[in-house]
Amino acid sequence: MYVADGAVDVEAEGRAYRLGRGDTLYLTGGVRHRWRATVADTRVVVVAVAEHIEAVQDRPRQ
């Protein structure tokens, strides 16, 4: 996660982190975590990467 503006508190596997504007945090898959904005107008970018993503076409609605 990348904090574009504002600040967040993150808990991951029993550890606490306080991130501010410009900070990043990388977690591997399967790491239990949660985060919350601590100031108004916080903006966070979250990027997820997977080894395999299957693209499927939506079926028409009836």
All heavy atoms as TSV, in Angstrom:
chain	resi	resn	atom	element	x	y	z
A	1	MET	N	N	0.837	-1.164	0.000
A	1	MET	CA	C	0.000	0.000	0.000
A	1	MET	C	C	0.886	1.231	0.000
A	1	MET	O	O	1.977	1.225	0.555
A	1	MET	CB	C	-0.964	-0.014	1.180
A	1	MET	CG	C	-0.378	0.361	2.516
A	1	MET	SD	S	-1.507	0.272	3.939
A	1	MET	CE	C	-3.092	0.521	3.313
A	2	TYR	N	N	0.409	2.255	-0.668
A	2	TYR	CA	C	1.129	3.525	-0.754
A	2	TYR	C	C	0.198	4.622	-0.257
A	2	TYR	O	O	-0.942	4.714	-0.720
A	2	TYR	CB	C	1.547	3.795	-2.200
A	2	TYR	CG	C	2.045	5.205	-2.427
A	2	TYR	CD1	C	3.306	5.596	-1.980
A	2	TYR	CD2	C	1.259	6.143	-3.077
A	2	TYR	CE1	C	3.767	6.890	-2.189
A	2	TYR	CE2	C	1.714	7.433	-3.289
A	2	TYR	CZ	C	2.961	7.797	-2.839
A	2	TYR	OH	O	3.415	9.082	-3.036
A	3	VAL	N	N	0.655	5.436	0.674
A	3	VAL	CA	C	-0.154	6.523	1.213
A	3	VAL	C	C	0.115	7.773	0.372
A	3	VAL	O	O	1.184	8.373	0.455
A	3	VAL	CB	C	0.166	6.783	2.699
A	3	VAL	CG1	C	-0.717	7.898	3.236
A	3	VAL	CG2	C	-0.007	5.517	3.522
A	4	ALA	N	N	-0.856	8.135	-0.467
A	4	ALA	CA	C	-0.700	9.303	-1.331
A	4	ALA	C	C	-0.910	10.600	-0.549
A	4	ALA	O	O	-0.223	11.590	-0.791
A	4	ALA	CB	C	-1.687	9.225	-2.497
A	5	ASP	N	N	-1.847	10.600	0.373
A	5	ASP	CA	C	-2.137	11.762	1.227
A	5	ASP	C	C	-2.692	11.265	2.542
A	5	ASP	O	O	-3.326	10.219	2.605
A	5	ASP	CB	C	-3.179	12.688	0.583
A	5	ASP	CG	C	-2.589	13.635	-0.422
A	5	ASP	OD1	O	-1.537	14.236	-0.128
A	5	ASP	OD2	O	-3.187	13.779	-1.501
A	6	GLY	N	N	-2.460	12.030	3.603
A	6	GLY	CA	C	-3.026	11.691	4.904
A	6	GLY	C	C	-2.156	10.737	5.689
A	6	GLY	O	O	-0.932	10.743	5.567
A	7	ALA	N	N	-2.817	9.893	6.479
A	7	ALA	CA	C	-2.098	8.943	7.335
A	7	ALA	C	C	-2.983	7.745	7.635
A	7	ALA	O	O	-4.208	7.847	7.652
A	7	ALA	CB	C	-1.683	9.625	8.635
A	8	VAL	N	N	-2.358	6.596	7.864
A	8	VAL	CA	C	-3.084	5.375	8.206
A	8	VAL	C	C	-2.353	4.622	9.318
A	8	VAL	O	O	-1.136	4.738	9.469
A	8	VAL	CB	C	-3.253	4.426	6.993
A	8	VAL	CG1	C	-4.079	5.060	5.896
A	8	VAL	CG2	C	-1.928	3.970	6.439
A	9	ASP	N	N	-3.118	3.869	10.086
A	9	ASP	CA	C	-2.573	2.900	11.025
A	9	ASP	C	C	-2.822	1.527	10.441
A	9	ASP	O	O	-3.924	1.243	9.950
A	9	ASP	CB	C	-3.262	2.992	12.392
A	9	ASP	CG	C	-2.816	4.196	13.205
A	9	ASP	OD1	O	-1.735	4.748	12.910
A	9	ASP	OD2	O	-3.544	4.587	14.125
A	10	VAL	N	N	-1.802	0.674	10.469
A	10	VAL	CA	C	-1.904	-0.676	9.921
A	10	VAL	C	C	-1.524	-1.666	10.999
A	10	VAL	O	O	-0.545	-1.461	11.730
A	10	VAL	CB	C	-0.955	-0.864	8.706
A	10	VAL	CG1	C	-1.094	-2.261	8.128
A	10	VAL	CG2	C	-1.192	0.196	7.649
A	11	GLU	N	N	-2.292	-2.752	11.108
A	11	GLU	CA	C	-1.925	-3.883	11.958
A	11	GLU	C	C	-1.732	-5.081	11.049
A	11	GLU	O	O	-2.593	-5.380	10.225
A	11	GLU	CB	C	-3.030	-4.186	12.971
A	11	GLU	CG	C	-3.218	-3.113	14.018
A	11	GLU	CD	C	-4.336	-3.467	14.986
A	11	GLU	OE1	O	-4.512	-4.665	15.288
A	11	GLU	OE2	O	-5.037	-2.536	15.398
A	12	ALA	N	N	-0.585	-5.750	11.176
A	12	ALA	CA	C	-0.292	-6.916	10.351
A	12	ALA	C	C	0.462	-7.932	11.192
A	12	ALA	O	O	1.545	-7.631	11.703
A	12	ALA	CB	C	0.522	-6.522	9.130
A	13	GLU	N	N	-0.140	-9.108	11.358
A	13	GLU	CA	C	0.498	-10.199	12.102
A	13	GLU	C	C	1.009	-9.751	13.470
A	13	GLU	O	O	2.138	-10.055	13.866
A	13	GLU	CB	C	1.629	-10.811	11.275
A	13	GLU	CG	C	1.164	-11.490	10.001
A	13	GLU	CD	C	0.333	-12.743	10.239
A	13	GLU	OE1	O	0.543	-13.438	11.247
A	13	GLU	OE2	O	-0.554	-13.020	9.412
A	14	GLY	N	N	0.188	-8.977	14.188
A	14	GLY	CA	C	0.538	-8.582	15.539
A	14	GLY	C	C	1.465	-7.384	15.667
A	14	GLY	O	O	1.825	-6.996	16.768
A	15	ARG	N	N	1.841	-6.778	14.560
A	15	ARG	CA	C	2.695	-5.594	14.603
A	15	ARG	C	C	1.905	-4.378	14.136
A	15	ARG	O	O	1.038	-4.481	13.274
A	15	ARG	CB	C	3.915	-5.779	13.698
A	15	ARG	CG	C	4.773	-6.964	14.129
A	15	ARG	CD	C	5.958	-7.107	13.256
A	15	ARG	NE	N	7.039	-6.342	13.896
A	15	ARG	CZ	C	8.242	-6.246	13.409
A	15	ARG	NH1	N	8.546	-6.822	12.272
A	15	ARG	NH2	N	9.163	-5.565	14.047
A	16	ALA	N	N	2.213	-3.222	14.706
A	16	ALA	CA	C	1.526	-1.986	14.347
A	16	ALA	C	C	2.459	-1.065	13.578
A	16	ALA	O	O	3.653	-0.982	13.879
A	16	ALA	CB	C	1.026	-1.290	15.612
A	17	TYR	N	N	1.905	-0.403	12.574
A	17	TYR	CA	C	2.652	0.538	11.752
A	17	TYR	C	C	1.848	1.818	11.622
A	17	TYR	O	O	0.629	1.774	11.467
A	17	TYR	CB	C	2.895	-0.027	10.339
A	17	TYR	CG	C	3.580	-1.359	10.330
A	17	TYR	CD1	C	2.845	-2.538	10.369
A	17	TYR	CD2	C	4.960	-1.445	10.265
A	17	TYR	CE1	C	3.476	-3.774	10.354
A	17	TYR	CE2	C	5.600	-2.679	10.245
A	17	TYR	CZ	C	4.847	-3.836	10.292
A	17	TYR	OH	O	5.469	-5.047	10.266
A	18	ARG	N	N	2.503	2.945	11.648
A	18	ARG	CA	C	1.866	4.236	11.375
A	18	ARG	C	C	2.528	4.777	10.114
A	18	ARG	O	O	3.734	4.997	10.074
A	18	ARG	CB	C	2.056	5.188	12.534
A	18	ARG	CG	C	1.460	6.560	12.239
A	18	ARG	CD	C	1.164	7.329	13.470
A	18	ARG	NE	N	0.039	6.665	14.140
A	18	ARG	CZ	C	-0.276	6.865	15.401
A	18	ARG	NH1	N	0.435	7.667	16.145
A	18	ARG	NH2	N	-1.304	6.254	15.942
A	19	LEU	N	N	1.718	4.954	9.077
A	19	LEU	CA	C	2.227	5.415	7.791
A	19	LEU	C	C	1.698	6.801	7.482
A	19	LEU	O	O	0.535	7.098	7.730
A	19	LEU	CB	C	1.796	4.462	6.663
A	19	LEU	CG	C	2.153	2.984	6.832
A	19	LEU	CD1	C	1.585	2.184	5.678
A	19	LEU	CD2	C	3.645	2.798	6.933
A	20	GLY	N	N	2.555	7.649	6.922
A	20	GLY	CA	C	2.175	8.992	6.511
A	20	GLY	C	C	2.352	9.162	5.024
A	20	GLY	O	O	2.748	8.231	4.309
A	21	ARG	N	N	2.098	10.359	4.557
A	21	ARG	CA	C	2.184	10.665	3.134
A	21	ARG	C	C	3.549	10.248	2.570
A	21	ARG	O	O	4.594	10.566	3.126
A	21	ARG	CB	C	2.001	12.158	2.917
A	21	ARG	CG	C	1.985	12.539	1.475
A	21	ARG	CD	C	1.664	14.008	1.319
A	21	ARG	NE	N	1.510	14.313	-0.072
A	21	ARG	CZ	C	2.013	15.367	-0.659
A	21	ARG	NH1	N	2.700	16.248	0.051
A	21	ARG	NH2	N	1.831	15.565	-1.935
A	22	GLY	N	N	3.506	9.462	1.486
A	22	GLY	CA	C	4.719	9.007	0.822
A	22	GLY	C	C	5.253	7.682	1.338
A	22	GLY	O	O	6.157	7.110	0.738
A	23	ASP	N	N	4.686	7.160	2.436
A	23	ASP	CA	C	5.147	5.878	2.981
A	23	ASP	C	C	4.515	4.715	2.231
A	23	ASP	O	O	3.419	4.821	1.677
A	23	ASP	CB	C	4.787	5.758	4.466
A	23	ASP	CG	C	5.606	6.673	5.349
A	23	ASP	OD1	O	6.701	7.083	4.922
A	23	ASP	OD2	O	5.142	6.973	6.469
A	24	THR	N	N	5.215	3.571	2.245
A	24	THR	CA	C	4.701	2.347	1.640
A	24	THR	C	C	4.840	1.195	2.617
A	24	THR	O	O	5.674	1.222	3.528
A	24	THR	CB	C	5.470	1.981	0.352
A	24	THR	OG1	O	6.841	1.771	0.679
A	24	THR	CG2	C	5.356	3.058	-0.703
A	25	LEU	N	N	4.008	0.175	2.410
A	25	LEU	CA	C	4.098	-1.056	3.190
A	25	LEU	C	C	3.818	-2.209	2.247
A	25	LEU	O	O	2.823	-2.193	1.518
A	25	LEU	CB	C	3.085	-1.052	4.337
A	25	LEU	CG	C	3.086	-2.292	5.232
A	25	LEU	CD1	C	4.404	-2.393	6.004
A	25	LEU	CD2	C	1.909	-2.270	6.185
A	26	TYR	N	N	4.713	-3.189	2.248
A	26	TYR	CA	C	4.558	-4.375	1.410
A	26	TYR	C	C	4.260	-5.570	2.296
A	26	TYR	O	O	4.986	-5.821	3.259
A	26	TYR	CB	C	5.838	-4.636	0.607
A	26	TYR	CG	C	5.820	-5.945	-0.129
A	26	TYR	CD1	C	5.123	-6.072	-1.327
A	26	TYR	CD2	C	6.478	-7.054	0.379
A	26	TYR	CE1	C	5.086	-7.275	-1.998
A	26	TYR	CE2	C	6.451	-8.267	-0.290
A	26	TYR	CZ	C	5.756	-8.369	-1.480
A	26	TYR	OH	O	5.717	-9.560	-2.138
A	27	LEU	N	N	3.207	-6.312	1.957
A	27	LEU	CA	C	2.849	-7.536	2.678
A	27	LEU	C	C	2.712	-8.669	1.665
A	27	LEU	O	O	2.109	-8.483	0.613
A	27	LEU	CB	C	1.514	-7.362	3.419
A	27	LEU	CG	C	1.457	-6.234	4.446
A	27	LEU	CD1	C	0.028	-6.034	4.915
A	27	LEU	CD2	C	2.374	-6.531	5.617
A	28	THR	N	N	3.254	-9.825	1.987
A	28	THR	CA	C	3.097	-10.974	1.105
A	28	THR	C	C	1.692	-11.545	1.253
A	28	THR	O	O	0.988	-11.274	2.232
A	28	THR	CB	C	4.129	-12.073	1.430
A	28	THR	OG1	O	3.960	-12.481	2.778
A	28	THR	CG2	C	5.541	-11.564	1.219
A	29	GLY	N	N	1.294	-12.335	0.283
A	29	GLY	CA	C	-0.031	-12.943	0.303
A	29	GLY	C	C	-0.247	-13.795	1.543
A	29	GLY	O	O	0.669	-14.444	2.034
A	30	GLY	N	N	-1.452	-13.744	2.072
A	30	GLY	CA	C	-1.794	-14.549	3.231
A	30	GLY	C	C	-1.534	-13.886	4.566
A	30	GLY	O	O	-1.881	-14.435	5.602
A	31	VAL	N	N	-0.909	-12.710	4.572
A	31	VAL	CA	C	-0.650	-12.000	5.824
A	31	VAL	C	C	-1.939	-11.319	6.266
A	31	VAL	O	O	-2.498	-10.487	5.545
A	31	VAL	CB	C	0.483	-10.951	5.666
A	31	VAL	CG1	C	0.613	-10.110	6.918
A	31	VAL	CG2	C	1.793	-11.631	5.339
A	32	ARG	N	N	-2.413	-11.688	7.445
A	32	ARG	CA	C	-3.623	-11.066	7.981
A	32	ARG	C	C	-3.298	-9.627	8.366
A	32	ARG	O	O	-2.295	-9.369	9.031
A	32	ARG	CB	C	-4.130	-11.843	9.181
A	32	ARG	CG	C	-4.601	-13.247	8.818
A	32	ARG	CD	C	-5.026	-14.005	10.052
A	32	ARG	NE	N	-6.060	-13.283	10.777
A	32	ARG	CZ	C	-7.354	-13.582	10.753
A	32	ARG	NH1	N	-7.761	-14.607	10.048
A	32	ARG	NH2	N	-8.223	-12.870	11.448
A	33	HIS	N	N	-4.156	-8.717	7.920
A	33	HIS	CA	C	-3.894	-7.303	8.197
A	33	HIS	C	C	-5.195	-6.508	8.159
A	33	HIS	O	O	-6.213	-6.979	7.656
A	33	HIS	CB	C	-2.899	-6.739	7.181
A	33	HIS	CG	C	-3.431	-6.711	5.788
A	33	HIS	ND1	N	-3.459	-7.836	4.999
A	33	HIS	CD2	C	-3.962	-5.718	5.062
A	33	HIS	CE1	C	-3.995	-7.530	3.836
A	33	HIS	NE2	N	-4.319	-6.237	3.845
A	34	ARG	N	N	-5.113	-5.301	8.700
A	34	ARG	CA	C	-6.209	-4.345	8.596
A	34	ARG	C	C	-5.608	-2.953	8.699
A	34	ARG	O	O	-4.519	-2.775	9.256
A	34	ARG	CB	C	-7.274	-4.564	9.662
A	34	ARG	CG	C	-6.786	-4.400	11.078
A	34	ARG	CD	C	-7.878	-4.741	12.047
A	34	ARG	NE	N	-7.386	-4.660	13.416
A	34	ARG	CZ	C	-8.147	-4.829	14.459
A	34	ARG	NH1	N	-9.428	-5.077	14.312
A	34	ARG	NH2	N	-7.634	-4.737	15.661
A	35	TRP	N	N	-6.314	-1.974	8.146
A	35	TRP	CA	C	-5.810	-0.616	8.196
A	35	TRP	C	C	-6.980	0.354	8.296
A	35	TRP	O	O	-8.104	0.015	7.942
A	35	TRP	CB	C	-4.928	-0.301	6.993
A	35	TRP	CG	C	-5.610	-0.337	5.659
A	35	TRP	CD1	C	-5.773	-1.433	4.850
A	35	TRP	CD2	C	-6.217	0.758	4.971
A	35	TRP	NE1	N	-6.433	-1.093	3.710
A	35	TRP	CE2	C	-6.729	0.259	3.758
A	35	TRP	CE3	C	-6.382	2.101	5.253
A	35	TRP	CZ2	C	-7.386	1.056	2.834
A	35	TRP	CZ3	C	-7.041	2.896	4.332
A	35	TRP	CH2	C	-7.529	2.379	3.142
A	36	ARG	N	N	-6.670	1.555	8.804
A	36	ARG	CA	C	-7.697	2.587	8.902
A	36	ARG	C	C	-7.041	3.949	8.734
A	36	ARG	O	O	-5.899	4.173	9.151
A	36	ARG	CB	C	-8.430	2.530	10.236
A	36	ARG	CG	C	-7.572	2.870	11.430
A	36	ARG	CD	C	-8.365	2.757	12.741
A	36	ARG	NE	N	-7.524	3.130	13.857
A	36	ARG	CZ	C	-7.447	4.356	14.370
A	36	ARG	NH1	N	-8.187	5.321	13.871
A	36	ARG	NH2	N	-6.653	4.614	15.388
A	37	ALA	N	N	-7.778	4.842	8.087
A	37	ALA	CA	C	-7.314	6.217	7.931
A	37	ALA	C	C	-7.390	6.910	9.281
A	37	ALA	O	O	-8.342	6.710	10.039
A	37	ALA	CB	C	-8.169	6.951	6.904
A	38	THR	N	N	-6.396	7.720	9.596
A	38	THR	CA	C	-6.383	8.416	10.880
A	38	THR	C	C	-6.598	9.920	10.734
A	38	THR	O	O	-6.698	10.614	11.745
A	38	THR	CB	C	-5.064	8.158	11.628
A	38	THR	OG1	O	-3.973	8.563	10.806
A	38	THR	CG2	C	-4.930	6.693	11.991
A	39	VAL	N	N	-6.633	10.412	9.501
A	39	VAL	CA	C	-6.950	11.813	9.256
A	39	VAL	C	C	-7.910	11.905	8.073
A	39	VAL	O	O	-7.955	11.012	7.220
A	39	VAL	CB	C	-5.684	12.673	8.972
A	39	VAL	CG1	C	-4.753	12.681	10.162
A	39	VAL	CG2	C	-4.953	12.202	7.752
A	40	ALA	N	N	-8.671	12.994	8.042
A	40	ALA	CA	C	-9.632	13.192	6.955
A	40	ALA	C	C	-8.901	13.320	5.611
A	40	ALA	O	O	-7.745	13.736	5.554
A	40	ALA	CB	C	-10.452	14.449	7.221
A	41	ASP	N	N	-9.595	12.961	4.554
A	41	ASP	CA	C	-9.087	13.083	3.180
A	41	ASP	C	C	-7.845	12.245	2.906
A	41	ASP	O	O	-7.023	12.588	2.053
A	41	ASP	CB	C	-8.822	14.549	2.816
A	41	ASP	CG	C	-10.092	15.391	2.852
A	41	ASP	OD1	O	-11.167	14.835	2.525
A	41	ASP	OD2	O	-10.013	16.566	3.206
A	42	THR	N	N	-7.705	11.137	3.612
A	42	THR	CA	C	-6.593	10.215	3.354
A	42	THR	C	C	-6.854	9.484	2.036
A	42	THR	O	O	-7.971	9.072	1.757
A	42	THR	CB	C	-6.451	9.205	4.503
A	42	THR	OG1	O	-6.047	9.919	5.666
A	42	THR	CG2	C	-5.427	8.132	4.194
A	43	ARG	N	N	-5.797	9.336	1.241
A	43	ARG	CA	C	-5.886	8.578	-0.012
A	43	ARG	C	C	-4.787	7.520	-0.013
A	43	ARG	O	O	-3.622	7.824	0.208
A	43	ARG	CB	C	-5.727	9.498	-1.218
A	43	ARG	CG	C	-6.880	10.479	-1.353
A	43	ARG	CD	C	-6.776	11.309	-2.589
A	43	ARG	NE	N	-5.576	12.137	-2.523
A	43	ARG	CZ	C	-5.020	12.721	-3.575
A	43	ARG	NH1	N	-5.539	12.563	-4.766
A	43	ARG	NH2	N	-3.945	13.462	-3.446
A	44	VAL	N	N	-5.208	6.272	-0.241
A	44	VAL	CA	C	-4.287	5.135	-0.229
A	44	VAL	C	C	-4.414	4.403	-1.559
A	44	VAL	O	O	-5.515	4.205	-2.072
A	44	VAL	CB	C	-4.627	4.175	0.933
A	44	VAL	CG1	C	-3.803	2.905	0.853
A	44	VAL	CG2	C	-4.426	4.867	2.267
A	45	VAL	N	N	-3.276	3.988	-2.103
A	45	VAL	CA	C	-3.256	3.165	-3.306
A	45	VAL	C	C	-2.874	1.755	-2.874
A	45	VAL	O	O	-1.845	1.559	-2.220
A	45	VAL	CB	C	-2.239	3.696	-4.338
A	45	VAL	CG1	C	-2.191	2.796	-5.557
A	45	VAL	CG2	C	-2.572	5.126	-4.724
A	46	VAL	N	N	-3.709	0.786	-3.229
A	46	VAL	CA	C	-3.426	-0.610	-2.901
A	46	VAL	C	C	-3.242	-1.362	-4.217
A	46	VAL	O	O	-4.088	-1.290	-5.106
A	46	VAL	CB	C	-4.576	-1.247	-2.088
A	46	VAL	CG1	C	-4.305	-2.714	-1.822
A	46	VAL	CG2	C	-4.785	-0.489	-0.782
A	47	VAL	N	N	-2.135	-2.072	-4.333
A	47	VAL	CA	C	-1.837	-2.842	-5.541
A	47	VAL	C	C	-1.762	-4.311	-5.154
A	47	VAL	O	O	-1.078	-4.669	-4.193
A	47	VAL	CB	C	-0.498	-2.402	-6.168
A	47	VAL	CG1	C	-0.175	-3.249	-7.383
A	47	VAL	CG2	C	-0.547	-0.924	-6.523
A	48	ALA	N	N	-2.456	-5.156	-5.902
A	48	ALA	CA	C	-2.411	-6.596	-5.655
A	48	ALA	C	C	-1.875	-7.290	-6.906
A	48	ALA	O	O	-2.236	-6.933	-8.023
A	48	ALA	CB	C	-3.804	-7.116	-5.324
A	49	VAL	N	N	-1.021	-8.271	-6.694
A	49	VAL	CA	C	-0.428	-9.016	-7.800
A	49	VAL	C	C	-0.678	-10.496	-7.556
A	49	VAL	O	O	-0.508	-10.982	-6.445
A	49	VAL	CB	C	1.094	-8.754	-7.894
A	49	VAL	CG1	C	1.718	-9.563	-9.005
A	49	VAL	CG2	C	1.355	-7.267	-8.081
A	50	ALA	N	N	-1.074	-11.211	-8.604
A	50	ALA	CA	C	-1.318	-12.642	-8.494
A	50	ALA	C	C	-0.598	-13.364	-9.619
A	50	ALA	O	O	-0.393	-12.805	-10.700
A	50	ALA	CB	C	-2.817	-12.933	-8.557
A	51	GLU	N	N	-0.211	-14.598	-9.362
A	51	GLU	CA	C	0.458	-15.383	-10.394
A	51	GLU	C	C	-0.492	-15.768	-11.520
A	51	GLU	O	O	-0.105	-15.847	-12.667
A	51	GLU	CB	C	1.060	-16.642	-9.776
A	51	GLU	CG	C	2.242	-16.359	-8.887
A	51	GLU	CD	C	2.845	-17.632	-8.339
A	51	GLU	OE1	O	2.603	-18.718	-8.904
A	51	GLU	OE2	O	3.556	-17.544	-7.343
A	52	HIS	N	N	-1.744	-16.030	-11.167
A	52	HIS	CA	C	-2.686	-16.491	-12.176
A	52	HIS	C	C	-4.027	-15.791	-11.980
A	52	HIS	O	O	-4.622	-15.870	-10.912
A	52	HIS	CB	C	-2.885	-18.008	-12.090
A	52	HIS	CG	C	-3.949	-18.502	-13.024
A	52	HIS	ND1	N	-3.739	-18.608	-14.368
A	52	HIS	CD2	C	-5.217	-18.875	-12.811
A	52	HIS	CE1	C	-4.849	-19.058	-14.942
A	52	HIS	NE2	N	-5.757	-19.227	-14.016
A	53	ILE	N	N	-4.443	-15.110	-12.995
A	53	ILE	CA	C	-5.771	-14.494	-12.991
A	53	ILE	C	C	-6.499	-14.996	-14.227
A	53	ILE	O	O	-5.992	-14.869	-15.349
A	53	ILE	CB	C	-5.690	-12.954	-13.021
A	53	ILE	CG1	C	-4.966	-12.454	-11.776
A	53	ILE	CG2	C	-7.077	-12.355	-13.136
A	53	ILE	CD1	C	-4.717	-10.968	-11.778
A	54	GLU	N	N	-7.652	-15.591	-14.029
A	54	GLU	CA	C	-8.422	-16.118	-15.144
A	54	GLU	C	C	-9.465	-15.085	-15.563
A	54	GLU	O	O	-10.326	-14.700	-14.772
A	54	GLU	CB	C	-9.118	-17.416	-14.744
A	54	GLU	CG	C	-9.893	-18.040	-15.873
A	54	GLU	CD	C	-10.523	-19.349	-15.456
A	54	GLU	OE1	O	-10.128	-19.906	-14.426
A	54	GLU	OE2	O	-11.439	-19.797	-16.173
A	55	ALA	N	N	-9.363	-14.619	-16.782
A	55	ALA	CA	C	-10.338	-13.670	-17.311
A	55	ALA	C	C	-11.469	-14.439	-17.954
A	55	ALA	O	O	-11.243	-15.316	-18.788
A	55	ALA	CB	C	-9.680	-12.738	-18.323
A	56	VAL	N	N	-12.679	-14.131	-17.546
A	56	VAL	CA	C	-13.850	-14.801	-18.125
A	56	VAL	C	C	-14.815	-13.737	-18.627
A	56	VAL	O	O	-14.885	-12.626	-18.097
A	56	VAL	CB	C	-14.553	-15.707	-17.089
A	56	VAL	CG1	C	-13.652	-16.861	-16.680
A	56	VAL	CG2	C	-14.997	-14.926	-15.885
A	57	GLN	N	N	-15.532	-14.111	-19.646
A	57	GLN	CA	C	-16.507	-13.191	-20.214
A	57	GLN	C	C	-17.802	-13.327	-19.443
A	57	GLN	O	O	-18.245	-14.448	-19.152
A	57	GLN	CB	C	-16.730	-13.499	-21.678
A	57	GLN	CG	C	-17.645	-12.544	-22.387
A	57	GLN	CD	C	-17.725	-12.829	-23.876
A	57	GLN	OE1	O	-17.247	-13.859	-24.351
A	57	GLN	NE2	N	-18.329	-11.928	-24.608
A	58	ASP	N	N	-18.424	-12.187	-19.089
A	58	ASP	CA	C	-19.708	-12.222	-18.396
A	58	ASP	C	C	-20.767	-12.832	-19.290
A	58	ASP	O	O	-20.797	-12.583	-20.498
A	58	ASP	CB	C	-20.153	-10.810	-17.986
A	58	ASP	CG	C	-19.333	-10.253	-16.854
A	58	ASP	OD1	O	-18.715	-11.056	-16.128
A	58	ASP	OD2	O	-19.317	-9.030	-16.696
A	59	ARG	N	N	-21.639	-13.597	-18.680
A	59	ARG	CA	C	-22.776	-14.148	-19.407
A	59	ARG	C	C	-23.845	-13.077	-19.541
A	59	ARG	O	O	-24.028	-12.274	-18.631
A	59	ARG	CB	C	-23.343	-15.351	-18.664
A	59	ARG	CG	C	-22.381	-16.487	-18.575
A	59	ARG	CD	C	-23.006	-17.625	-17.835
A	59	ARG	NE	N	-22.012	-18.665	-17.627
A	59	ARG	CZ	C	-22.179	-19.691	-16.833
A	59	ARG	NH1	N	-23.283	-19.826	-16.150
A	59	ARG	NH2	N	-21.221	-20.587	-16.713
A	60	PRO	N	N	-24.553	-13.061	-20.654
A	60	PRO	CA	C	-25.627	-12.071	-20.816
A	60	PRO	C	C	-26.708	-12.271	-19.744
A	60	PRO	O	O	-27.021	-13.402	-19.374
A	60	PRO	CB	C	-26.200	-12.342	-22.205
A	60	PRO	CG	C	-25.269	-13.304	-22.868
A	60	PRO	CD	C	-24.414	-13.921	-21.805
A	61	ARG	N	N	-27.210	-11.176	-19.223
A	61	ARG	CA	C	-28.291	-11.254	-18.231
A	61	ARG	C	C	-29.609	-11.534	-18.919
A	61	ARG	O	O	-29.863	-11.023	-20.009
A	61	ARG	CB	C	-28.381	-9.963	-17.439
A	61	ARG	CG	C	-27.162	-9.762	-16.587
A	61	ARG	CD	C	-27.311	-8.544	-15.741
A	61	ARG	NE	N	-26.115	-8.387	-14.932
A	61	ARG	CZ	C	-25.915	-7.414	-14.099
A	61	ARG	NH1	N	-26.828	-6.478	-13.938
A	61	ARG	NH2	N	-24.807	-7.330	-13.405
A	62	GLN	N	N	-30.443	-12.297	-18.256
A	62	GLN	CA	C	-31.751	-12.639	-18.856
A	62	GLN	C	C	-32.854	-11.927	-18.159
A	62	GLN	O	O	-32.838	-11.546	-17.070
A	62	GLN	CB	C	-31.977	-14.138	-18.768
A	62	GLN	CG	C	-30.954	-14.898	-19.583
A	62	GLN	CD	C	-31.168	-16.396	-19.475
A	62	GLN	OE1	O	-32.047	-16.862	-18.769
A	62	GLN	NE2	N	-30.356	-17.130	-20.167
